[in-house]
């Protein structure tokens, strides 16, 4: 069996896919995100006092991190996406999660090693 080198792992291309959005009459192109990107989105979407995850904020953060066409800017675009159709944003975020190998109910520390 041939084993990967560290360099080969780092150079691996993250998987991509298109997400059809009938409510927007089009599609977006998304990619898998890294463990660090997933953990950051979870941290930013979690209320520090109650430890509750704001699912719409989390979906918007995942969309900003993983959408490659169109490319969204962190901050202002994430805020605007939170006001967009929840079904579309949730579907985009779910596909990014699938491509990345994460589930929404996984441990918040996933990917932080």
Biopython code that builds the backbone (N, CA, C, O; Angstrom):
import numpy as np
from Bio.PDB.StructureBuilder import StructureBuilder

atoms = [
    (1, "UNK", "N", (0.850, -1.177, 0.000)),
    (1, "UNK", "CA", (0.000, 0.000, 0.000)),
    (1, "UNK", "C", (0.896, 1.240, 0.000)),
    (1, "UNK", "O", (1.881, 1.312, 0.735)),
    (2, "UNK", "N", (0.536, 2.209, -0.835)),
    (2, "UNK", "CA", (1.253, 3.479, -0.880)),
    (2, "UNK", "C", (0.589, 4.464, 0.063)),
    (2, "UNK", "O", (-0.630, 4.637, 0.028)),
    (3, "UNK", "N", (1.368, 5.100, 0.893)),
    (3, "UNK", "CA", (0.854, 6.084, 1.833)),
    (3, "UNK", "C", (1.106, 7.485, 1.312)),
    (3, "UNK", "O", (2.109, 7.748, 0.650)),
    (4, "UNK", "N", (0.188, 8.369, 1.620)),
    (4, "UNK", "CA", (0.324, 9.767, 1.224)),
    (4, "UNK", "C", (1.425, 10.445, 2.027)),
    (4, "UNK", "O", (1.699, 10.080, 3.170)),
    (5, "UNK", "N", (2.039, 11.422, 1.415)),
    (5, "UNK", "CA", (2.977, 12.271, 2.146)),
    (5, "UNK", "C", (2.187, 13.451, 2.712)),
    (5, "UNK", "O", (1.066, 13.729, 2.287)),
    (6, "UNK", "N", (2.786, 14.124, 3.661)),
    (6, "UNK", "CA", (2.161, 15.307, 4.243)),
    (6, "UNK", "C", (1.909, 16.355, 3.161)),
    (6, "UNK", "O", (0.856, 16.992, 3.153)),
    (7, "UNK", "N", (2.850, 16.536, 2.261)),
    (7, "UNK", "CA", (2.711, 17.514, 1.181)),
    (7, "UNK", "C", (1.544, 17.155, 0.260)),
    (7, "UNK", "O", (0.808, 18.040, -0.176)),
    (8, "UNK", "N", (1.368, 15.864, -0.038)),
    (8, "UNK", "CA", (0.262, 15.429, -0.883)),
    (8, "UNK", "C", (-1.085, 15.708, -0.219)),
    (8, "UNK", "O", (-2.047, 16.098, -0.880)),
    (9, "UNK", "N", (-1.137, 15.504, 1.076)),
    (9, "UNK", "CA", (-2.371, 15.783, 1.810)),
    (9, "UNK", "C", (-2.703, 17.261, 1.743)),
    (9, "UNK", "O", (-3.852, 17.626, 1.498)),
    (10, "UNK", "N", (-1.709, 18.120, 1.958)),
    (10, "UNK", "CA", (-1.940, 19.566, 1.943)),
    (10, "UNK", "C", (-2.312, 20.079, 0.554)),
    (10, "UNK", "O", (-3.021, 21.078, 0.428)),
    (11, "UNK", "N", (-1.833, 19.393, -0.494)),
    (11, "UNK", "CA", (-2.093, 19.830, -1.863)),
    (11, "UNK", "C", (-3.398, 19.273, -2.425)),
    (11, "UNK", "O", (-3.808, 19.654, -3.521)),
    (12, "UNK", "N", (-4.047, 18.386, -1.695)),
    (12, "UNK", "CA", (-5.278, 17.777, -2.185)),
    (12, "UNK", "C", (-6.350, 18.844, -2.406)),
    (12, "UNK", "O", (-6.524, 19.744, -1.585)),
    (13, "UNK", "N", (-7.045, 18.731, -3.500)),
    (13, "UNK", "CA", (-8.107, 19.672, -3.833)),
    (13, "UNK", "C", (-9.371, 19.312, -3.061)),
    (13, "UNK", "O", (-9.763, 18.147, -3.001)),
    (14, "UNK", "N", (-9.998, 20.315, -2.477)),
    (14, "UNK", "CA", (-11.254, 20.097, -1.769)),
    (14, "UNK", "C", (-12.359, 19.830, -2.791)),
    (14, "UNK", "O", (-12.432, 20.519, -3.809)),
    (15, "UNK", "N", (-13.221, 18.839, -2.536)),
    (15, "UNK", "CA", (-14.287, 18.539, -3.492)),
    (15, "UNK", "C", (-15.245, 19.720, -3.669)),
    (15, "UNK", "O", (-15.469, 20.507, -2.750)),
    (16, "UNK", "N", (-15.800, 19.816, -4.878)),
    (16, "UNK", "CA", (-16.738, 20.888, -5.224)),
    (16, "UNK", "C", (-18.017, 20.286, -5.797)),
    (16, "UNK", "O", (-18.027, 19.141, -6.250)),
    (17, "UNK", "N", (-19.090, 21.065, -5.773)),
    (17, "UNK", "CA", (-20.357, 20.638, -6.354)),
    (17, "UNK", "C", (-21.242, 21.857, -6.575)),
    (17, "UNK", "O", (-21.013, 22.918, -5.996)),
    (18, "UNK", "N", (-22.254, 21.692, -7.419)),
    (18, "UNK", "CA", (-23.248, 22.736, -7.650)),
    (18, "UNK", "C", (-24.479, 22.436, -6.809)),
    (18, "UNK", "O", (-24.850, 21.276, -6.627)),
    (19, "UNK", "N", (-25.111, 23.487, -6.300)),
    (19, "UNK", "CA", (-26.348, 23.363, -5.536)),
    (19, "UNK", "C", (-27.424, 24.127, -6.291)),
    (19, "UNK", "O", (-27.329, 25.342, -6.465)),
    (20, "UNK", "N", (-28.451, 23.404, -6.739)),
    (20, "UNK", "CA", (-29.578, 24.021, -7.431)),
    (20, "UNK", "C", (-30.474, 24.722, -6.409)),
    (20, "UNK", "O", (-30.792, 24.170, -5.355)),
    (21, "UNK", "N", (-30.869, 25.946, -6.744)),
    (21, "UNK", "CA", (-31.706, 26.754, -5.858)),
    (21, "UNK", "C", (-32.915, 27.262, -6.636)),
    (21, "UNK", "O", (-32.899, 28.380, -7.150)),
    (22, "UNK", "N", (-33.967, 26.441, -6.725)),
    (22, "UNK", "CA", (-35.134, 26.852, -7.516)),
    (22, "UNK", "C", (-35.773, 28.145, -7.031)),
    (22, "UNK", "O", (-36.334, 28.896, -7.828)),
    (23, "UNK", "N", (-35.694, 28.412, -5.724)),
    (23, "UNK", "CA", (-36.297, 29.642, -5.210)),
    (23, "UNK", "C", (-35.546, 30.880, -5.672)),
    (23, "UNK", "O", (-36.081, 31.987, -5.621)),
    (24, "UNK", "N", (-34.308, 30.701, -6.125)),
    (24, "UNK", "CA", (-33.516, 31.807, -6.657)),
    (24, "UNK", "C", (-33.323, 31.680, -8.168)),
    (24, "UNK", "O", (-32.622, 32.492, -8.771)),
    (25, "UNK", "N", (-33.933, 30.676, -8.779)),
    (25, "UNK", "CA", (-33.834, 30.446, -10.226)),
    (25, "UNK", "C", (-32.397, 30.295, -10.709)),
    (25, "UNK", "O", (-32.015, 30.881, -11.722)),
    (26, "UNK", "N", (-31.599, 29.511, -9.986)),
    (26, "UNK", "CA", (-30.224, 29.314, -10.405)),
    (26, "UNK", "C", (-29.495, 28.333, -9.508)),
    (26, "UNK", "O", (-30.106, 27.522, -8.812)),
    (27, "UNK", "N", (-28.192, 28.426, -9.542)),
    (27, "UNK", "CA", (-27.352, 27.517, -8.760)),
    (27, "UNK", "C", (-26.131, 28.264, -8.248)),
    (27, "UNK", "O", (-25.778, 29.331, -8.750)),
    (28, "UNK", "N", (-25.500, 27.691, -7.252)),
    (28, "UNK", "CA", (-24.220, 28.195, -6.746)),
    (28, "UNK", "C", (-23.227, 27.042, -6.761)),
    (28, "UNK", "O", (-23.620, 25.876, -6.750)),
    (29, "UNK", "N", (-21.944, 27.369, -6.787)),
    (29, "UNK", "CA", (-20.868, 26.367, -6.739)),
    (29, "UNK", "C", (-20.270, 26.428, -5.348)),
    (29, "UNK", "O", (-19.900, 27.501, -4.871)),
    (30, "UNK", "N", (-20.173, 25.271, -4.692)),
    (30, "UNK", "CA", (-19.624, 25.208, -3.342)),
    (30, "UNK", "C", (-18.456, 24.231, -3.296)),
    (30, "UNK", "O", (-18.267, 23.407, -4.191)),
    (31, "UNK", "N", (-17.681, 24.351, -2.227)),
    (31, "UNK", "CA", (-16.564, 23.438, -1.987)),
    (31, "UNK", "C", (-16.625, 22.964, -0.543)),
    (31, "UNK", "O", (-17.283, 23.569, 0.303)),
    (32, "UNK", "N", (-15.932, 21.883, -0.289)),
    (32, "UNK", "CA", (-15.767, 21.435, 1.086)),
    (32, "UNK", "C", (-14.967, 22.491, 1.839)),
    (32, "UNK", "O", (-14.189, 23.228, 1.235)),
    (33, "UNK", "N", (-15.153, 22.567, 3.137)),
    (33, "UNK", "CA", (-14.351, 23.485, 3.941)),
    (33, "UNK", "C", (-13.452, 22.676, 4.864)),
    (33, "UNK", "O", (-13.658, 21.479, 5.067)),
    (34, "UNK", "N", (-12.470, 23.338, 5.408)),
    (34, "UNK", "CA", (-11.518, 22.674, 6.300)),
    (34, "UNK", "C", (-12.096, 22.548, 7.707)),
    (34, "UNK", "O", (-13.090, 23.191, 8.042)),
    (35, "UNK", "N", (-11.474, 21.731, 8.504)),
    (35, "UNK", "CA", (-11.880, 21.600, 9.903)),
    (35, "UNK", "C", (-11.775, 22.911, 10.645)),
    (35, "UNK", "O", (-12.613, 23.214, 11.494)),
    (36, "UNK", "N", (-10.757, 23.692, 10.338)),
    (36, "UNK", "CA", (-10.583, 24.990, 10.994)),
    (36, "UNK", "C", (-11.717, 25.949, 10.618)),
    (36, "UNK", "O", (-12.214, 26.686, 11.470)),
    (37, "UNK", "N", (-12.127, 25.940, 9.345)),
    (37, "UNK", "CA", (-13.229, 26.802, 8.912)),
    (37, "UNK", "C", (-14.535, 26.385, 9.577)),
    (37, "UNK", "O", (-15.322, 27.235, 9.992)),
    (38, "UNK", "N", (-14.767, 25.073, 9.680)),
    (38, "UNK", "CA", (-15.976, 24.555, 10.331)),
    (38, "UNK", "C", (-16.013, 24.976, 11.802)),
    (38, "UNK", "O", (-17.030, 25.465, 12.294)),
    (39, "UNK", "N", (-14.882, 24.776, 12.498)),
    (39, "UNK", "CA", (-14.819, 25.112, 13.923)),
    (39, "UNK", "C", (-15.021, 26.615, 14.146)),
    (39, "UNK", "O", (-15.688, 27.011, 15.102)),
    (40, "UNK", "N", (-14.458, 27.443, 13.281)),
    (40, "UNK", "CA", (-14.619, 28.889, 13.410)),
    (40, "UNK", "C", (-16.087, 29.286, 13.232)),
    (40, "UNK", "O", (-16.604, 30.111, 13.985)),
    (41, "UNK", "N", (-16.751, 28.703, 12.245)),
    (41, "UNK", "CA", (-18.166, 29.007, 12.027)),
    (41, "UNK", "C", (-19.000, 28.590, 13.233)),
    (41, "UNK", "O", (-19.891, 29.326, 13.657)),
    (42, "UNK", "N", (-18.714, 27.414, 13.787)),
    (42, "UNK", "CA", (-19.442, 26.947, 14.982)),
    (42, "UNK", "C", (-19.231, 27.912, 16.145)),
    (42, "UNK", "O", (-20.176, 28.279, 16.844)),
    (43, "UNK", "N", (-17.974, 28.315, 16.340)),
    (43, "UNK", "CA", (-17.645, 29.223, 17.443)),
    (43, "UNK", "C", (-18.355, 30.558, 17.283)),
    (43, "UNK", "O", (-18.924, 31.075, 18.245)),
    (44, "UNK", "N", (-18.328, 31.120, 16.085)),
    (44, "UNK", "CA", (-18.950, 32.420, 15.848)),
    (44, "UNK", "C", (-20.475, 32.372, 15.932)),
    (44, "UNK", "O", (-21.114, 33.379, 16.237)),
    (45, "UNK", "N", (-21.055, 31.205, 15.662)),
    (45, "UNK", "CA", (-22.523, 31.081, 15.673)),
    (45, "UNK", "C", (-23.064, 30.590, 17.007)),
    (45, "UNK", "O", (-24.274, 30.421, 17.159)),
    (46, "UNK", "N", (-22.186, 30.358, 17.972)),
    (46, "UNK", "CA", (-22.621, 29.854, 19.269)),
    (46, "UNK", "C", (-22.657, 30.979, 20.286)),
    (46, "UNK", "O", (-21.683, 31.717, 20.437)),
    (47, "UNK", "N", (-23.782, 31.112, 20.988)),
    (47, "UNK", "CA", (-23.935, 32.107, 22.037)),
    (47, "UNK", "C", (-23.040, 31.720, 23.213)),
    (47, "UNK", "O", (-23.162, 30.620, 23.752)),
    (48, "UNK", "N", (-22.157, 32.608, 23.603)),
    (48, "UNK", "CA", (-21.190, 32.305, 24.667)),
    (48, "UNK", "C", (-21.859, 32.097, 26.031)),
    (48, "UNK", "O", (-21.366, 31.316, 26.845)),
    (49, "UNK", "N", (-22.950, 32.773, 26.280)),
    (49, "UNK", "CA", (-23.628, 32.640, 27.582)),
    (49, "UNK", "C", (-24.461, 31.371, 27.671)),
    (49, "UNK", "O", (-24.436, 30.676, 28.686)),
    (50, "UNK", "N", (-25.201, 31.068, 26.601)),
    (50, "UNK", "CA", (-26.133, 29.940, 26.657)),
    (50, "UNK", "C", (-25.604, 28.683, 25.981)),
    (50, "UNK", "O", (-26.177, 27.607, 26.152)),
    (51, "UNK", "N", (-24.528, 28.797, 25.220)),
    (51, "UNK", "CA", (-23.942, 27.694, 24.454)),
    (51, "UNK", "C", (-24.902, 27.182, 23.375)),
    (51, "UNK", "O", (-24.753, 26.059, 22.892)),
    (52, "UNK", "N", (-25.887, 28.007, 22.997)),
    (52, "UNK", "CA", (-26.853, 27.633, 21.962)),
    (52, "UNK", "C", (-26.325, 28.039, 20.590)),
    (52, "UNK", "O", (-25.783, 29.131, 20.417)),
    (53, "UNK", "N", (-26.492, 27.150, 19.628)),
    (53, "UNK", "CA", (-26.059, 27.416, 18.265)),
    (53, "UNK", "C", (-27.169, 28.147, 17.512)),
    (53, "UNK", "O", (-28.306, 27.675, 17.469)),
    (54, "UNK", "N", (-26.842, 29.298, 16.919)),
    (54, "UNK", "CA", (-27.766, 30.016, 16.050)),
    (54, "UNK", "C", (-27.632, 29.374, 14.667)),
    (54, "UNK", "O", (-26.676, 29.643, 13.939)),
    (55, "UNK", "N", (-28.592, 28.532, 14.315)),
    (55, "UNK", "CA", (-28.478, 27.725, 13.101)),
    (55, "UNK", "C", (-28.469, 28.550, 11.821)),
    (55, "UNK", "O", (-27.766, 28.198, 10.873)),
    (56, "UNK", "N", (-29.227, 29.629, 11.772)),
    (56, "UNK", "CA", (-29.231, 30.470, 10.573)),
    (56, "UNK", "C", (-27.887, 31.179, 10.423)),
    (56, "UNK", "O", (-27.353, 31.263, 9.317)),
    (57, "UNK", "N", (-27.342, 31.686, 11.517)),
    (57, "UNK", "CA", (-26.021, 32.323, 11.463)),
    (57, "UNK", "C", (-24.965, 31.302, 11.052)),
    (57, "UNK", "O", (-24.086, 31.608, 10.246)),
    (58, "UNK", "N", (-25.047, 30.091, 11.602)),
    (58, "UNK", "CA", (-24.094, 29.032, 11.254)),
    (58, "UNK", "C", (-24.182, 28.699, 9.767)),
    (58, "UNK", "O", (-23.157, 28.573, 9.097)),
    (59, "UNK", "N", (-25.409, 28.556, 9.246)),
    (59, "UNK", "CA", (-25.589, 28.257, 7.826)),
    (59, "UNK", "C", (-25.022, 29.382, 6.956)),
    (59, "UNK", "O", (-24.389, 29.117, 5.933)),
    (60, "UNK", "N", (-25.246, 30.627, 7.357)),
    (60, "UNK", "CA", (-24.714, 31.763, 6.596)),
    (60, "UNK", "C", (-23.190, 31.776, 6.627)),
    (60, "UNK", "O", (-22.555, 32.048, 5.608)),
    (61, "UNK", "N", (-22.601, 31.488, 7.777)),
    (61, "UNK", "CA", (-21.137, 31.435, 7.883)),
    (61, "UNK", "C", (-20.560, 30.316, 7.017)),
    (61, "UNK", "O", (-19.537, 30.508, 6.361)),
    (62, "UNK", "N", (-21.209, 29.148, 7.010)),
    (62, "UNK", "CA", (-20.757, 28.050, 6.153)),
    (62, "UNK", "C", (-20.865, 28.434, 4.686)),
    (62, "UNK", "O", (-19.984, 28.118, 3.886)),
    (63, "UNK", "N", (-21.958, 29.121, 4.334)),
    (63, "UNK", "CA", (-22.154, 29.548, 2.949)),
    (63, "UNK", "C", (-21.057, 30.507, 2.514)),
    (63, "UNK", "O", (-20.519, 30.371, 1.414)),
    (64, "UNK", "N", (-20.720, 31.464, 3.349)),
    (64, "UNK", "CA", (-19.655, 32.411, 3.022)),
    (64, "UNK", "C", (-18.315, 31.683, 2.877)),
    (64, "UNK", "O", (-17.542, 31.979, 1.966)),
    (65, "UNK", "N", (-18.046, 30.739, 3.767)),
    (65, "UNK", "CA", (-16.766, 30.017, 3.733)),
    (65, "UNK", "C", (-16.657, 29.069, 2.544)),
    (65, "UNK", "O", (-15.584, 28.930, 1.958)),
    (66, "UNK", "N", (-17.771, 28.411, 2.182)),
    (66, "UNK", "CA", (-17.692, 27.351, 1.186)),
    (66, "UNK", "C", (-18.196, 27.678, -0.195)),
    (66, "UNK", "O", (-18.001, 26.883, -1.115)),
    (67, "UNK", "N", (-18.834, 28.808, -0.378)),
    (67, "UNK", "CA", (-19.357, 29.157, -1.698)),
    (67, "UNK", "C", (-18.239, 29.766, -2.544)),
    (67, "UNK", "O", (-17.589, 30.727, -2.132)),
    (68, "UNK", "N", (-18.024, 29.196, -3.728)),
    (68, "UNK", "CA", (-16.956, 29.717, -4.586)),
    (68, "UNK", "C", (-17.488, 30.442, -5.819)),
    (68, "UNK", "O", (-16.744, 31.167, -6.479)),
    (69, "UNK", "N", (-18.769, 30.253, -6.134)),
    (69, "UNK", "CA", (-19.381, 30.983, -7.241)),
    (69, "UNK", "C", (-20.844, 31.194, -6.930)),
    (69, "UNK", "O", (-21.610, 30.239, -7.059)),
    (70, "UNK", "N", (-21.283, 32.344, -6.541)),
    (70, "UNK", "CA", (-20.488, 33.553, -6.364)),
    (70, "UNK", "C", (-19.665, 33.480, -5.082)),
    (70, "UNK", "O", (-19.958, 32.689, -4.185)),
    (71, "UNK", "N", (-18.657, 34.296, -5.013)),
    (71, "UNK", "CA", (-17.811, 34.392, -3.821)),
    (71, "UNK", "C", (-18.390, 35.490, -2.937)),
    (71, "UNK", "O", (-18.599, 36.619, -3.380)),
    (72, "UNK", "N", (-18.645, 35.136, -1.677)),
    (72, "UNK", "CA", (-19.182, 36.098, -0.724)),
    (72, "UNK", "C", (-18.076, 36.638, 0.170)),
    (72, "UNK", "O", (-17.100, 35.945, 0.459)),
    (73, "UNK", "N", (-18.240, 37.875, 0.600)),
    (73, "UNK", "CA", (-17.277, 38.500, 1.509)),
    (73, "UNK", "C", (-17.708, 38.226, 2.951)),
    (73, "UNK", "O", (-18.889, 38.338, 3.278)),
    (74, "UNK", "N", (-16.759, 37.871, 3.807)),
    (74, "UNK", "CA", (-17.104, 37.701, 5.225)),
    (74, "UNK", "C", (-17.647, 39.008, 5.790)),
    (74, "UNK", "O", (-17.325, 40.090, 5.298)),
    (75, "UNK", "N", (-18.456, 38.901, 6.804)),
    (75, "UNK", "CA", (-18.986, 40.099, 7.458)),
    (75, "UNK", "C", (-20.273, 40.570, 6.831)),
    (75, "UNK", "O", (-21.347, 40.068, 7.161)),
    (76, "UNK", "N", (-20.178, 41.527, 5.930)),
    (76, "UNK", "CA", (-21.382, 42.150, 5.373)),
    (76, "UNK", "C", (-22.234, 41.151, 4.590)),
    (76, "UNK", "O", (-23.455, 41.137, 4.744)),
    (77, "UNK", "N", (-21.615, 40.319, 3.758)),
    (77, "UNK", "CA", (-22.393, 39.347, 2.983)),
    (77, "UNK", "C", (-23.020, 38.303, 3.899)),
    (77, "UNK", "O", (-24.143, 37.861, 3.659)),
    (78, "UNK", "N", (-22.304, 37.908, 4.943)),
    (78, "UNK", "CA", (-22.849, 36.940, 5.887)),
    (78, "UNK", "C", (-24.096, 37.511, 6.552)),
    (78, "UNK", "O", (-25.079, 36.794, 6.745)),
    (79, "UNK", "N", (-24.065, 38.785, 6.902)),
    (79, "UNK", "CA", (-25.224, 39.435, 7.507)),
    (79, "UNK", "C", (-26.408, 39.452, 6.529)),
    (79, "UNK", "O", (-27.543, 39.182, 6.920)),
    (80, "UNK", "N", (-26.138, 39.769, 5.266)),
    (80, "UNK", "CA", (-27.201, 39.796, 4.262)),
    (80, "UNK", "C", (-27.767, 38.402, 4.005)),
    (80, "UNK", "O", (-28.975, 38.250, 3.824)),
    (81, "UNK", "N", (-26.911, 37.390, 3.988)),
    (81, "UNK", "CA", (-27.374, 36.024, 3.757)),
    (81, "UNK", "C", (-28.316, 35.551, 4.853)),
    (81, "UNK", "O", (-29.205, 34.738, 4.600)),
    (82, "UNK", "N", (-28.130, 36.049, 6.056)),
    (82, "UNK", "CA", (-29.020, 35.670, 7.158)),
    (82, "UNK", "C", (-30.441, 36.158, 6.911)),
    (82, "UNK", "O", (-31.383, 35.653, 7.522)),
    (83, "UNK", "N", (-30.605, 37.131, 6.025)),
    (83, "UNK", "CA", (-31.926, 37.656, 5.705)),
    (83, "UNK", "C", (-32.512, 36.997, 4.456)),
    (83, "UNK", "O", (-33.661, 37.259, 4.099)),
    (84, "UNK", "N", (-31.727, 36.141, 3.788)),
    (84, "UNK", "CA", (-32.186, 35.478, 2.567)),
    (84, "UNK", "C", (-33.065, 34.277, 2.925)),
    (84, "UNK", "O", (-33.244, 33.949, 4.098)),
    (85, "UNK", "N", (-33.602, 33.638, 1.907)),
    (85, "UNK", "CA", (-34.472, 32.482, 2.098)),
    (85, "UNK", "C", (-33.756, 31.404, 2.908)),
    (85, "UNK", "O", (-32.715, 30.888, 2.500)),
    (86, "UNK", "N", (-34.330, 31.079, 4.057)),
    (86, "UNK", "CA", (-33.702, 30.116, 4.967)),
    (86, "UNK", "C", (-33.522, 28.751, 4.309)),
    (86, "UNK", "O", (-32.520, 28.077, 4.547)),
    (87, "UNK", "N", (-34.477, 28.340, 3.489)),
    (87, "UNK", "CA", (-34.367, 27.041, 2.834)),
    (87, "UNK", "C", (-33.161, 26.955, 1.920)),
    (87, "UNK", "O", (-32.460, 25.943, 1.909)),
    (88, "UNK", "N", (-32.917, 27.996, 1.161)),
    (88, "UNK", "CA", (-31.783, 28.010, 0.240)),
    (88, "UNK", "C", (-30.460, 27.999, 0.995)),
    (88, "UNK", "O", (-29.560, 27.225, 0.671)),
    (89, "UNK", "N", (-30.346, 28.854, 1.997)),
    (89, "UNK", "CA", (-29.107, 28.932, 2.770)),
    (89, "UNK", "C", (-28.859, 27.609, 3.501)),
    (89, "UNK", "O", (-27.725, 27.134, 3.560)),
    (90, "UNK", "N", (-29.900, 27.027, 4.047)),
    (90, "UNK", "CA", (-29.762, 25.750, 4.746)),
    (90, "UNK", "C", (-29.326, 24.651, 3.788)),
    (90, "UNK", "O", (-28.487, 23.824, 4.145)),
    (91, "UNK", "N", (-29.881, 24.626, 2.575)),
    (91, "UNK", "CA", (-29.496, 23.622, 1.579)),
    (91, "UNK", "C", (-28.039, 23.800, 1.144)),
    (91, "UNK", "O", (-27.316, 22.817, 0.981)),
    (92, "UNK", "N", (-27.613, 25.038, 0.960)),
    (92, "UNK", "CA", (-26.214, 25.298, 0.598)),
    (92, "UNK", "C", (-25.299, 24.810, 1.716)),
    (92, "UNK", "O", (-24.329, 24.095, 1.465)),
    (93, "UNK", "N", (-25.609, 25.199, 2.949)),
    (93, "UNK", "CA", (-24.782, 24.816, 4.093)),
    (93, "UNK", "C", (-24.748, 23.298, 4.273)),
    (93, "UNK", "O", (-23.706, 22.734, 4.606)),
    (94, "UNK", "N", (-25.880, 22.642, 4.055)),
    (94, "UNK", "CA", (-25.925, 21.180, 4.192)),
    (94, "UNK", "C", (-25.021, 20.510, 3.174)),
    (94, "UNK", "O", (-24.337, 19.540, 3.501)),
    (95, "UNK", "N", (-25.005, 21.010, 1.944)),
    (95, "UNK", "CA", (-24.139, 20.408, 0.916)),
    (95, "UNK", "C", (-22.673, 20.653, 1.245)),
    (95, "UNK", "O", (-21.840, 19.770, 1.042)),
    (96, "UNK", "N", (-22.349, 21.831, 1.747)),
    (96, "UNK", "CA", (-20.972, 22.112, 2.161)),
    (96, "UNK", "C", (-20.576, 21.144, 3.275)),
    (96, "UNK", "O", (-19.471, 20.601, 3.264)),
    (97, "UNK", "N", (-21.471, 20.931, 4.230)),
    (97, "UNK", "CA", (-21.208, 19.981, 5.310)),
    (97, "UNK", "C", (-20.995, 18.574, 4.797)),
    (97, "UNK", "O", (-20.092, 17.878, 5.261)),
    (98, "UNK", "N", (-21.820, 18.137, 3.836)),
    (98, "UNK", "CA", (-21.676, 16.801, 3.250)),
    (98, "UNK", "C", (-20.331, 16.651, 2.545)),
    (98, "UNK", "O", (-19.625, 15.660, 2.737)),
    (99, "UNK", "N", (-19.983, 17.648, 1.724)),
    (99, "UNK", "CA", (-18.706, 17.601, 1.010)),
    (99, "UNK", "C", (-17.519, 17.581, 1.975)),
    (99, "UNK", "O", (-16.481, 16.984, 1.690)),
    (100, "UNK", "N", (-17.690, 18.240, 3.111)),
    (100, "UNK", "CA", (-16.617, 18.361, 4.095)),
    (100, "UNK", "C", (-16.526, 17.150, 5.016)),
    (100, "UNK", "O", (-15.523, 16.965, 5.706)),
    (101, "UNK", "N", (-17.570, 16.326, 5.029)),
    (101, "UNK", "CA", (-17.590, 15.157, 5.896)),
    (101, "UNK", "C", (-18.049, 15.445, 7.310)),
    (101, "UNK", "O", (-17.793, 14.657, 8.220)),
    (102, "UNK", "N", (-18.732, 16.576, 7.504)),
    (102, "UNK", "CA", (-19.227, 16.950, 8.823)),
    (102, "UNK", "C", (-20.733, 16.807, 8.891)),
    (102, "UNK", "O", (-21.429, 16.891, 7.880)),
    (103, "UNK", "N", (-21.223, 16.589, 10.100)),
    (103, "UNK", "CA", (-22.657, 16.585, 10.379)),
    (103, "UNK", "C", (-22.911, 17.743, 11.324)),
    (103, "UNK", "O", (-22.024, 18.107, 12.097)),
    (104, "UNK", "N", (-24.097, 18.332, 11.285)),
    (104, "UNK", "CA", (-24.418, 19.469, 12.146)),
    (104, "UNK", "C", (-24.332, 19.150, 13.626)),
    (104, "UNK", "O", (-24.039, 20.036, 14.428)),
    (105, "UNK", "N", (-24.586, 17.886, 14.013)),
    (105, "UNK", "CA", (-24.600, 17.557, 15.427)),
    (105, "UNK", "C", (-23.272, 17.037, 15.948)),
    (105, "UNK", "O", (-23.199, 16.547, 17.075)),
    (106, "UNK", "N", (-22.209, 17.137, 15.131)),
    (106, "UNK", "CA", (-20.895, 16.698, 15.599)),
    (106, "UNK", "C", (-20.362, 17.647, 16.659)),
    (106, "UNK", "O", (-20.846, 18.768, 16.818)),
    (107, "UNK", "N", (-19.369, 17.180, 17.368)),
    (107, "UNK", "CA", (-18.760, 17.939, 18.450)),
    (107, "UNK", "C", (-18.203, 19.263, 17.942)),
    (107, "UNK", "O", (-17.634, 19.327, 16.852)),
    (108, "UNK", "N", (-18.368, 20.315, 18.730)),
    (108, "UNK", "CA", (-17.882, 21.649, 18.343)),
    (108, "UNK", "C", (-16.379, 21.690, 18.149)),
    (108, "UNK", "O", (-15.881, 22.573, 17.450)),
    (109, "UNK", "N", (-15.649, 20.778, 18.736)),
    (109, "UNK", "CA", (-14.186, 20.785, 18.619)),
    (109, "UNK", "C", (-13.709, 20.074, 17.375)),
    (109, "UNK", "O", (-12.501, 19.956, 17.173)),
    (110, "UNK", "N", (-14.611, 19.591, 16.527)),
    (110, "UNK", "CA", (-14.227, 18.856, 15.336)),
    (110, "UNK", "C", (-13.249, 19.660, 14.501)),
    (110, "UNK", "O", (-13.500, 20.822, 14.179)),
    (111, "UNK", "N", (-12.136, 19.041, 14.153)),
    (111, "UNK", "CA", (-11.159, 19.704, 13.321)),
    (111, "UNK", "C", (-10.170, 20.565, 14.053)),
    (111, "UNK", "O", (-9.240, 21.072, 13.425)),
    (112, "UNK", "N", (-10.314, 20.759, 15.338)),
    (112, "UNK", "CA", (-9.351, 21.568, 16.087)),
    (112, "UNK", "C", (-8.352, 20.637, 16.770)),
    (112, "UNK", "O", (-8.572, 20.196, 17.897)),
    (113, "UNK", "N", (-7.278, 20.352, 16.092)),
    (113, "UNK", "CA", (-6.269, 19.453, 16.677)),
    (113, "UNK", "C", (-4.954, 20.165, 16.838)),
    (113, "UNK", "O", (-3.985, 19.573, 17.313)),
]
sb = StructureBuilder()
sb.init_structure("model")
sb.init_model(0)
sb.init_chain("A")
sb.init_seg("    ")
for serial, (resi, resn, name, xyz) in enumerate(atoms, 1):
    if name == "N":
        sb.init_residue(resn, " ", resi, " ")
    sb.init_atom(name, np.array(xyz, "f"), 0.0, 1.0, " ", f" {name:<3s}", serial, name[0])
structure = sb.get_structure()
